[in-house]
Amino acid sequence: MKKLWGGRFTKTAAQWVDDFGASIHFDQQLVEEDIEGSIAHVTMLGECGILPKEDVETIKKGLTKLLEKAKNGELSFSVAYEDIHLNIEKMLIDEIGPVGGKLHTGRSRNDQVATDMHLYLRKRVIEIIELIRQLQRVLVEKAERHVETLIPGYTHLQRAQPISFAHHLMAYVWMFERDRERFTESLKRINKSPLGAGALAGTTFPIDRHLTAKLLSFDSIYENSLDAVSDRDFIIEFLSHSSMLMMHLSRFCEELILWSSQEFQFIEIDDTFATGSSIMPQKKNPDMAELIRGKTGRVYGHLIALLTVMKGLPLAYNKDMQEDKEGMFDTVQTVIGSLKIFAGMIETMTVRVDMMEKATKQDFSNATELADYLAKKGVPFREAHEIVGKLVLTCLERGIFLMDLPLDVYRQASPLFEEDIYEALDPYNAVNRRTSAGGTGFTEVKKAIEKVKQMLEA
Ligand code: ARG
């Protein structure tokens, strides 16, 4: 089959060589963006007097028809035409005749593909920002119901100090807030038009780049034609922000997996987000959480892959850059899927308040309370720490907890201990007293929830 660029060729490549070079298998996902970009381009060619109005009308009609067919899934693509751009151009020529060949005036596939990628990513990033917001809403709603639910807080995965379960959930809300900020901020670089940069050097036709930018709702244009066609920073940035988001989701998944284990029993994942074992009838596995944790790896992989693709490329376009697409498409799909599944899992999980609270009572995570108690009475904290450490040792020897130790033992350790230590040791009080800004005290947690709710409404 004759190539659209076949003029200077006397031989054709073998089918398997064509297959290797083609991107149509995956860049057909850009079909709508590609046609929309072309409609803007040809409109501009008309406005600038580069093509006669009747040709522009014919081409636009043809493209609009193709766009409709694309939306209905009625187009069939061919490897013979390599990529989405040439496939559409060929279909246009088939549809309206040789006048379709005028579409590519003053343009190159290099600025065309970059334009498609910008348009595609803009759409997807906006979708992702909204999904993050929805996840935050789900988390805040859960948090509101669990302000006074106690859970052990951990460091080194050792019980450290009791906290409000809502406080734990809200920590993730803030992580996702930073993700949302990063994606939002990146939009200003995504929403820039490379169209009109041509192959690399601009064009001799009197085009109007600002007009195509406006028609495609871009905020601005790339200032330099070489940069316009060879920049993939915006995709790398997307992969980087996605990696960070997946890392956050993955950490949370790890906690859900731990919490739903027999060892913790803090939550139960709903049947609708769990699976069974083909051999062990008793099992309920947190597969979805594990999968999100696992898929994080592929997103990191895409980031490293594209950074590596780009690192040795001279200006401007190089075919290596065709490798930017699959990782980006896969990341979009992975991130969108993970966010939806994760929100569903949180929304439907059962929080086992009894088990969480039981855990806060059966450990030494209230030891800091005792040290603080002495410190507040003037004992240097370091000494208080030592005294309480010894009391913990006594408890361990006797197989009891601090709450069970008689007052006379306390008073032997320090005469400053009084009856009210038992109140201080109560995990509820321990949490409630942590009213420093951003702490787990109930009043602080409620404040944080209110703040986030306002933020999410804005
Ligand atoms: N399929 C190509 C890509 O994805 C389109 C740009 C091709 N440009 C070129 N000069 N061969 O990068």
Residues whose N, C-alpha, C, O or C-beta is under 5 A from the ligand:
A	BS01	LIG	S23 D83 R109 N110 V113 M321 Q322
